[in-house]
């Protein structure tokens, strides 16, 4: 190398390797810029196409560089950005630039370090006015690094712009490489920050979902432990109470029907009543037994090892054991004494009646005595018959009461035994179901906790890696800002 010529600067390898990890395409672009000749072209473009052509013609005669004019939509390949040392962007004061034009300017400023701004369409001596203020406001919003850059008003002539372009460049290829490197790292930092925000939102959503899942599992666990047995006991109690009410109602109906039949029964009906009532009581017991079996036959599983149907046979309908009332010898003796007493009383009443009827007595003569006796015996027979009917009804009513009491006791015992049997059977089934459900839910809760811990560890690892990467990118960006701010020594020609 000639004496007095400083060594050309180079892009730090660590920054290039960092960019290669986040944006390999831009890293290759930076390497190509280092391998190619220094750029020497000036690219003039912008929304004010007529002013772009006039400015290019004015610069061609005064700026020692290759001048190129291109539309805003020109691609990087056709614009030959690698050969461009400076970009001149011409705004149009008569119309605001669309978003696509601002995006294109940002893309160029991210690859070429030297960017000059010009504004066409203003009046001489007015200083740009509102159009210049609008351009600067959009620059502060879209391209902060160019917000303080001078904006050359073409209405006042291109002299200042020419003076800026003819100054010797200090390693434009190196500065363009730094600018590409900075752009790639800034975009990588933006992607990393976006990823962190999305990860934070996902972490919140995941935590909420895990919390809901945990609460749901805990609720199901509590329900299996407390709600299922309570519901089972309540159902059995309700079933038992409903069965008792139906049993009481059926016995009441049978008692009322028996009383009604006894009140209107003659001697023959009273003789048939015990058989009829016993048949009705047996039918009632059978119907109640069948209804109880229908109510309690929830499943066909065996009870304590007994096959289905065994308990139904063992707990059959109760049969009343109280024999129907029979007429005792004491009742016959009482009826005979009633006839004697009735005959004696009737004889006296007959005589009294006949004595009051003198004409009848004088006519009957000796026949008055038999008539008196007949009246007395008839009255006694009627009294004995009425007493026997009342006595038989009372004995039958007492027998009915005893039968109903025994039937009630038997049916209640059957209901109790059936309820206890179902409680033993279903209680065991419910206990097994609760144990199985609790085991499943406990396993799911343990798996949930395991997944939650693993997810928390994974999120912590990702946060740590993202934070390290973010800090690394921020430090690299600060280093690039420092490098771009360092003035470089201008190259000198060998003497």
C-alpha positions in Angstrom: 0.0 0.0 0.0 1.3 3.5 -0.9 2.8 5.5 2.0 0.4 8.0 3.5 -2.8 6.1 2.4 -4.7 4.9 5.5 -6.0 1.3 5.6 -9.6 1.1 4.5 -12.0 0.5 7.4 -13.8 -2.8 7.7 -17.1 -4.0 9.2 -16.6 -5.6 12.6 -16.8 -9.4 12.2 -18.8 -9.8 15.4 -21.5 -7.5 14.1 -21.6 -9.3 10.8 -21.9 -12.7 12.5 -24.7 -11.3 14.6 -26.5 -10.1 11.5 -25.9 -13.5 9.8 -27.8 -15.2 12.7 -30.8 -12.9 12.4 -30.8 -12.0 8.7 -28.5 -14.1 6.5 -29.6 -12.3 3.2 -28.5 -8.9 4.5 -25.3 -10.4 5.9 -24.5 -11.6 2.4 -25.3 -8.1 1.0 -22.9 -6.6 3.5 -20.1 -9.0 2.4 -20.7 -8.3 -1.2 -20.4 -4.5 -0.6 -17.0 -5.2 1.0 -15.8 -7.2 -2.0 -17.0 -4.8 -4.7 -15.4 -1.5 -5.9 -16.4 1.7 -4.1 -19.7 3.1 -5.3 -19.6 6.3 -7.4 -23.1 6.8 -8.8 -25.7 9.3 -7.7 -29.4 8.2 -8.0 -32.0 10.9 -8.5 -35.6 10.0 -8.1 -38.8 11.1 -6.4 -42.5 11.8 -6.8 -41.8 15.1 -8.8 -40.8 13.4 -12.0 -40.4 16.6 -14.1 -38.3 18.2 -11.4 -36.2 15.0 -11.2 -35.3 15.2 -14.9 -34.4 18.9 -14.7 -32.3 18.4 -11.5 -30.4 15.5 -13.1 -29.6 17.6 -16.1 -28.3 20.4 -13.9 -26.2 18.1 -11.8 -24.7 16.2 -14.7 -22.6 19.2 -15.7 -21.4 20.1 -12.2 -21.1 16.9 -10.2 -18.2 14.5 -11.0 -20.2 11.3 -10.7 -22.4 9.1 -12.7 -25.9 10.4 -12.6 -29.0 8.1 -12.9 -32.6 9.0 -13.1 -35.2 6.4 -12.2 -38.9 6.2 -11.3 -39.8 5.7 -7.6 -40.9 2.1 -8.3 -37.5 1.0 -9.7 -36.1 -2.2 -8.1 -32.8 -2.3 -6.4 -31.3 -4.5 -9.1 -32.3 -2.1 -11.9 -31.2 0.9 -9.8 -27.9 -0.8 -9.1 -27.9 0.2 -5.5 -24.5 -1.5 -4.9 -23.0 1.1 -7.2 -24.8 4.1 -5.6 -22.9 6.3 -3.2 -25.7 8.9 -2.8 -29.4 9.2 -3.3 -31.3 12.4 -4.1 -35.0 12.3 -3.4 -37.2 15.0 -4.8 -40.5 15.7 -3.1 -43.4 17.5 -4.8 -44.9 20.4 -2.9 -48.1 20.2 -4.9 -49.0 16.7 -3.7 -48.3 14.6 -0.6 -46.3 11.4 -1.2 -48.3 8.1 -0.8 -47.3 5.5 1.7 -45.6 3.4 -1.0 -43.2 6.3 -1.8 -42.3 6.7 1.8 -41.7 3.0 2.1 -39.4 3.2 -1.0 -37.4 6.1 0.5 -37.0 4.2 3.8 -35.7 1.2 1.9 -33.2 3.3 0.0 -32.1 5.1 3.2 -31.5 1.7 4.8 -29.0 0.8 2.1 -27.3 4.1 1.2 -25.8 6.2 3.9 -25.7 9.5 1.9 -29.3 10.7 1.3 -30.1 14.2 0.1 -33.6 15.7 0.1 -35.0 18.2 -2.2 -38.4 19.9 -2.6 -39.8 21.1 -5.9 -42.8 23.2 -6.7 -42.3 26.0 -4.1 -42.2 29.7 -4.8 -38.9 31.5 -4.7 -38.2 33.4 -1.4 -41.1 31.8 0.5 -39.0 29.2 2.3 -41.2 26.2 1.5 -44.0 27.1 3.8 -46.6 24.5 4.7 -45.2 21.9 2.2 -41.8 21.9 3.9 -43.3 21.6 7.3 -45.4 18.6 6.2 -42.4 16.9 4.7 -40.4 17.4 7.9 -43.3 16.1 10.0 -43.5 12.9 7.9 -39.7 12.5 8.0 -39.8 12.6 11.9 -42.5 10.0 11.8 -41.2 7.7 9.0 -37.4 8.3 8.9 -36.1 9.7 12.2 -32.5 9.7 11.0 -33.4 12.1 8.2 -35.6 14.3 10.3 -32.8 16.9 10.8 -31.4 16.6 7.3 -31.5 19.7 5.1 -34.2 19.9 2.5 -33.0 21.8 -0.6 -35.6 24.0 -2.2 -35.1 23.7 -5.9 -36.9 27.0 -6.5 -33.8 28.7 -5.0 -31.4 26.8 -7.3 -29.4 23.6 -6.9 -26.2 25.3 -5.7 -26.3 23.9 -2.1 -27.2 20.5 -3.3 -24.4 20.5 -5.9 -21.9 21.6 -3.2 -23.0 18.7 -0.9 -22.6 16.2 -3.8 -19.2 17.4 -5.0 -17.5 17.0 -1.6 -15.2 14.0 -1.5 -16.8 10.9 0.0 -15.2 9.1 2.9 -15.4 5.4 2.1 -19.0 5.3 0.9 -18.9 1.6 0.4 -18.0 1.1 4.1 -20.6 3.5 5.3 -23.2 1.8 3.0 -22.3 -1.5 4.5 -22.7 -0.1 8.0 -26.0 1.3 7.0 -27.2 -2.0 5.7 -25.9 -3.7 8.8 -27.7 -1.2 11.0 -31.0 -1.6 9.0 -30.8 -5.4 9.4 -30.1 -5.3 13.1 -32.9 -2.7 13.7 -35.4 -4.9 11.8 -34.2 -7.9 13.7 -34.6 -6.0 17.0 -38.1 -5.0 15.9 -39.0 -8.6 15.1 -37.5 -9.7 18.5 -39.6 -7.1 20.4 -42.7 -8.1 18.5 -42.0 -11.7 19.3 -41.6 -10.8 23.0 -44.9 -8.9 23.0 -46.6 -11.9 21.3 -44.9 -14.3 23.8 -46.1 -12.1 26.7 -49.7 -12.2 25.3 -49.5 -15.9 24.8 -48.1 -16.4 28.3 -51.1 -14.5 29.7 -53.5 -16.4 27.6 -51.8 -19.7 28.5 -51.9 -18.8 32.2 -55.6 -18.0 32.0 -56.3 -21.2 30.1 -54.3 -23.2 32.6 -56.1 -21.5 35.4 -59.5 -22.2 33.9 -58.5 -25.8 33.4 -57.2 -26.1 36.9 -60.4 -24.5 38.4 -62.5 -26.8 36.3 -60.6 -29.9 37.4 -60.7 -28.8 41.0 -64.5 -28.2 40.8 -65.0 -31.7 39.3 -62.9 -33.1 42.0 -64.9 -31.4 44.7 -68.2 -32.5 43.0 -67.0 -36.1 42.9 -66.0 -36.1 46.5 -69.0 -34.3 48.0 -71.7 -33.8 45.5 -72.1 -37.3 44.2 -72.6 -39.0 47.6 -74.9 -36.2 48.7 -77.0 -36.4 45.6 -77.1 -40.2 46.0 -78.4 -39.9 49.6 -80.9 -37.3 48.7 -82.2 -39.4 45.8 -82.6 -42.4 48.1 -84.3 -40.3 50.8 -86.7 -38.8 48.3 -87.5 -42.2 46.9 -88.1 -43.7 50.3 -90.3 -40.8 51.3 -92.3 -41.0 48.1 -92.8 -44.7 48.6 -94.0 -44.2 52.2 -96.5 -41.6 51.1 -97.9 -43.9 48.4 -98.1 -46.8 50.9 -100.0 -44.7 53.4 -102.4 -43.5 50.8 -103.1 -47.0 49.5 -103.8 -48.3 53.0 -106.1 -45.3 53.7 -108.1 -46.1 50.6 -108.4 -49.7 51.5 -109.6 -48.9 55.1 -112.2 -46.4 53.8 -113.5 -48.9 51.2 -113.8 -51.6 53.9 -115.7 -49.3 56.2 -118.1 -48.3 53.4 -118.7 -51.9 52.5 -119.3 -52.9 56.2 -121.8 -50.1 56.7 -124.0 -51.4 53.9 -123.4 -55.1 54.2 -126.2 -57.6 55.1 -125.6 -60.9 56.8 -124.5 -62.7 53.7 -122.2 -59.9 52.6 -120.7 -59.8 56.1 -120.1 -63.5 55.8 -118.2 -63.0 52.6 -116.4 -59.9 53.7 -113.3 -61.5 55.4 -112.5 -63.4 52.2 -113.0 -60.3 50.0 -111.0 -58.0 52.3 -108.1 -60.6 52.6 -108.0 -60.8 48.8 -108.0 -57.0 48.5 -105.2 -56.8 51.2 -103.1 -59.4 49.4 -103.6 -57.6 46.0 -102.6 -54.3 47.6 -99.5 -55.9 49.1 -98.6 -57.4 45.7 -99.1 -54.1 43.8 -97.1 -52.2 46.4 -94.3 -54.8 46.3 -94.2 -54.6 42.5 -94.1 -50.8 42.5 -91.3 -50.8 45.0 -89.3 -53.2 42.9 -89.9 -51.0 39.8 -88.8 -47.9 41.8 -85.6 -49.5 43.2 -84.6 -51.5 40.1 -82.1 -48.9 38.9 -79.5 -51.4 37.6 -79.4 -55.1 37.4 -76.1 -55.5 39.3 -76.0 -58.0 42.1 -76.2 -56.9 45.7 -73.5 -58.3 47.9 -72.9 -61.1 45.5 -76.6 -62.1 45.2 -77.8 -62.5 41.6 -80.4 -60.1 40.3 -84.0 -60.8 41.4 -83.0 -62.7 44.5 -83.9 -59.8 46.8 -87.2 -59.3 45.0 -88.1 -63.0 45.8 -86.8 -62.7 49.4 -88.6 -59.4 50.0 -92.0 -60.6 48.6 -95.4 -59.0 49.6 -96.3 -59.5 53.3 -99.4 -61.8 54.0 -101.6 -60.8 57.0 -101.7 -63.6 59.6 -104.8 -62.5 61.5 -107.6 -65.0 61.1 -111.1 -63.7 60.2 -113.4 -63.4 63.3 -115.8 -66.4 64.0 -118.9 -66.4 66.0 -118.1 -67.6 69.6 -120.4 -69.7 71.9 -120.6 -66.7 74.1 -122.2 -64.8 71.4 -124.8 -67.6 70.8 -125.6 -67.6 74.6 -125.9 -63.9 74.6 -128.3 -64.0 71.7 -130.4 -66.7 73.5 -130.6 -64.7 76.7 -131.6 -61.7 74.6 -134.5 -63.7 73.2 -135.6 -64.8 76.7 -135.3 -61.3 78.1 -136.9 -59.9 75.0 -139.7 -62.4 75.2 -140.4 -61.6 78.9 -140.3 -57.9 78.2 -142.4 -58.4 75.1 -145.0 -60.4 77.1 -145.4 -57.6 79.5 -145.6 -55.0 76.7 -148.1 -57.3 74.9 -150.3 -57.5 78.0 -150.1 -53.8 78.5 -151.1 -53.2 74.9 -153.9 -55.7 75.0 -155.3 -54.3 78.2 -155.6 -50.9 76.7 -157.6 -52.4 73.9 -160.7 -53.7 75.8 -162.7 -54.3 72.7 -160.0 -56.4 71.1 -159.5 -58.3 74.3 -163.2 -59.1 74.6 -163.3 -60.3 71.1 -160.1 -62.4 71.3 -160.9 -63.8 74.7 -158.5 -66.7 75.4 -156.4 -65.9 72.3 -155.1 -62.7 73.8 -152.3 -64.5 75.7 -150.7 -66.1 72.6 -150.9 -62.8 70.7 -149.1 -61.0 73.6 -146.4 -63.7 73.6 -146.0 -63.4 69.8 -145.5 -59.6 70.0 -142.9 -60.0 72.7 -141.0 -62.7 70.8 -141.0 -60.7 67.6 -139.7 -57.6 69.4 -137.0 -59.8 71.0 -136.0 -61.3 67.7 -135.7 -57.9 66.0 -133.5 -56.6 68.9 -131.3 -59.7 68.8 -130.8 -59.4 65.1 -130.0 -55.7 65.2 -127.5 -56.4 68.1 -125.9 -59.3 66.1 -125.4 -57.1 63.1 -123.8 -54.3 65.1 -121.6 -56.8 66.9 -120.5 -58.5 63.7 -119.7 -55.1 62.1 -117.7 -54.1 65.2 -115.8 -57.4 65.2 -115.1 -57.1 61.4 -114.0 -53.5 61.8 -111.6 -54.5 64.6 -110.3 -57.3 62.5 -109.8 -54.9 59.5 -107.9 -52.6 61.8 -105.6 -55.4 62.9 -105.1 -56.6 59.4 -104.2 -53.1 58.2 -101.8 -52.5 61.1 -100.1 -55.8 60.3 -100.0 -55.1 56.6 -98.6 -51.6 57.2 -95.9 -53.0 59.4 -95.0 -55.7 56.9 -95.0 -53.2 53.9 -92.9 -50.7 55.8 -90.5 -53.4 56.8 -90.3 -54.4 53.1 -89.7 -50.8 52.0 -87.0 -50.4 54.7 -85.3 -53.6 53.8 -85.4 -52.8 50.0 -84.1 -49.3 50.7 -81.3 -50.6 52.8 -80.4 -53.2 50.2 -80.4 -50.6 47.4 -78.4 -48.3 49.6 -75.8 -51.0 50.2 -75.6 -51.9 46.5 -75.7 -48.4 45.1 -73.6 -47.1 47.9 -70.8 -49.4 47.0 -71.3 -48.6 43.3 -71.2 -44.9 44.0 -68.1 -45.3 46.2 -66.3 -47.1 43.5 -67.4 -44.6 40.9 -66.3 -41.7 43.2 -62.9 -43.4 43.8 -62.4 -44.0 40.1 -63.5 -40.4 39.2 -61.3 -39.0 41.9 -58.3 -41.1 40.7 -58.8 -39.9 37.1 -59.2 -36.2 38.2 -56.2 -36.5 40.5 -54.1 -37.8 37.7 -55.3 -35.1 35.4 -54.6 -32.5 38.1 -51.1 -33.9 38.5 -50.6 -33.9 34.7 -51.9 -30.3 34.6 -49.4 -29.2 37.3 -46.6 -31.0 35.5 -47.5 -29.3 32.2 -47.8 -26.0 33.9 -44.4 -26.3 35.5 -42.8 -27.4 32.3 -44.5 -24.5 30.4 -43.3 -22.1 33.1 -39.8 -23.4 32.7 -40.0 -23.2 29.0 -41.4 -19.6 29.1 -38.6 -18.6 31.4 -36.0 -20.1 29.1 -37.5 -18.3 26.1 -37.7 -15.0 28.0 -34.1 -15.3 29.1 -33.0 -16.1 25.5 -35.1 -13.3 24.1 -33.8 -10.8 26.7 -30.2 -11.8 25.9 -30.8 -11.5 22.2 -32.6 -8.2 22.6 -29.7 -6.8 24.8 -27.2 -8.1 22.2 -29.1 -6.4 19.3 -29.4 -3.1 21.3 -25.7 -3.1 22.1 -24.9 -3.8 18.4 -27.2 -1.0 17.4 -25.4 1.4 19.8 -22.0 0.3 18.4 -23.2 1.0 14.8 -24.4 4.4 15.8 -21.0 5.1 17.2 -19.2 3.8 14.1 -21.4 5.9 11.8 -20.7 9.0 13.9 -17.0 8.5 13.8 -15.4 10.8 11.1 -13.1 8.8 8.8 -9.8 10.1 7.5 -10.1 11.1 3.8 -8.0 9.0 1.4 -5.0 10.8 0.0 -3.2 10.3 -3.4 0.3 9.0 -3.4 2.8 11.8 -4.0 
